[in-house]
Amino acid sequence: MLRWFCAATVVISSLLLSMDRVFLGRQRIRSLRSLKEALRTMAFELEALRTPLPELLRGLAPRSAQPAASLLAGAAVLLERRELSFSGAWNRALEDTEPLCLLPEERQALENLGAVLGRGGAAEQGEALRRAEKQLELFLDLEEKERMKRNKVRAALGAGAGVMLAILLL
């Protein structure tokens, strides 16, 4: 009886470990979507309404989905302290916002955006926002396509590894 219980525990544990990676992929997709929408809104408000960046970040943070809301709020707070330039505040907020789950190339695209924002006119900054939004959309499409393949493989590998270990234990 105890052997069967241990075998079932091993199978469930290995399946849960593989599902953890599935949930991380969902978090990445949620993060990329929220960032893409926030950048789209920023571009519109910056170009059409000519809202100054600190005010734009402060106003957009409560209206954005998480984790983009945390990024925008963090950057707004850092800008209000007037200790950092916009790019410095943006990069620090990127580092401090943990649930972003970004890959290095995605983070680099946002860091490049931070280097452009706060400089030049509204048209140049709006163009930079749209470019970054398109990059995030490409990353999002790639992640969504790969997610379906990886999720099936991870679930099968997790269950298979658990069953193999259970057989070895029995």
N, C-alpha and C positions, 0 to 999 in steps of 0.2 A: 504494500500500500504506500509506504513512504517513498519507494523508488518511483512509483507512478506520479506521485505528487511532485517530486524533484524534477522528473522529466517534463511534466506540464509547466512547471515554473521556468525551466530553461527555455522551452519553446516560447512561452509568453514574453519572457524577458528579451530574447533575441528579436522577436517581432516588434516589441516596444522600442528597442534601440533603433531599428530600421525606420520606424515611424517618426522618430525624432527628426531625422533628416528630411522626411516628407514635410513636417511642420515648418522646418527652417525654410524650405523652398516656398511654402505658402507665405511666410513672413516676408521673404524677399520680394515676391510678386506684389504683396500689399504695399510694401515700402516703395517700390518703383512706381506703382500706380499713383500713390499719394504725392510723391515728388513730382511726377509728370504733370499732374493736375495743378499743383501749387505753382510750378514754373509757368504753365499756361496762363493762369490767373495773374501772376506777377507781370508777365509780358503785356497783357491787356491793360492792366491798371497803370503800368508805367508809361505806356505809349498813349493810351486814350485819355487817361485822367491826369497824367503827369504827377502822380503821387510820389513824393520823395521816398527814397528807399527805407530809411528807418521807420517812417510812418507806415509804409506799405507792409513791411515785415510785421510790425506790431498789430496792424489791422487784419492781416491775412492769417496769422497764426491761429486765432480761435475758430476761423471758418474752414480751416484745412483739416484733412484726415491725418491721423497719426501714422507714421512717425514724422511726416513732413511738418506738422504743427510744432513738434518739439524742436526741430531744426530751426524753423523760422523764429520761434519765440526765443530760443537760445541766442541766435544771431542778433535779434532786436535788443535783448538785454545787454549783450556785450557792446553793441554800438552805443547804447545810452550811457555807458560808463566812460566813453570817449577815450579809452586807453589804447584801442586798436583801430587800424584802418578797416575799411569794409572787408577787404580780402582776408585780413587777419581774423576778424570777428567771424566771418563765414567759415573759414577753415577750422577755427577753434570749435565752433558749433558743430561742424561735421564730425570732429573727433569726439566731442562730448555726448553726442546723440547716439546711444548704444543700439537701440532697436532698428537701426537702418539696414543692417545685414548686407552691406554693399560689397561687391567684388572690387579689387584694386582699380580696374579700368573704369568702373562706374563712379567710384570715389574720385578718380582723376578727372573725369568729365565735370563733376560738380566743383572740384577745386579750380579747374580752368575757368568755369563760369564765375566763381568768386573773384578771380583775378581781373575780370573784365567789368563786373558790376561796380558801380560807384565811380566809374571813370567814363568820360565822354557824355554824349547826349542820350536822350531817351530812345532815339531810333537805334543807335548802336547797341545799347543795353538790351533793348527789346529783341534785336536780332540775335544777340548772344543767348538770351533766354530761350528763344525758339530753337536755336541750334542745340542747346543742351536738352531741351524737351524732346527733340527728334532722336538724339542719342539715347536718352532714357527709354524712348519708345522702342528703339531697336533692341536694346538690352532686355526690355520687358517681353517683346515678341519671342526672342531667343529663349528666354527663361521659361515662358509658357509652353513652347514646343518641346523643350528638353524635359520639362517637368513630368509630362505624361509618360515618356519613355523611362525616365529614372525611377519614378514612383513604383511602376510595375516591377521593375527589376529589383529595387530595394526591398519591396514587400516579399517578393519571391525568395530573394537571398536570405532575408531575415528569418522567414519561416523555414526555409530549407536548412539553414545553419542550425536553427533550434531543433529541428527534427533529427538532424544528424547527431548532435550532441546528446539528445535524449536517447537515441538508439545506443550510443556508446555507453551511456550511463546504465541502461537496462542490461 
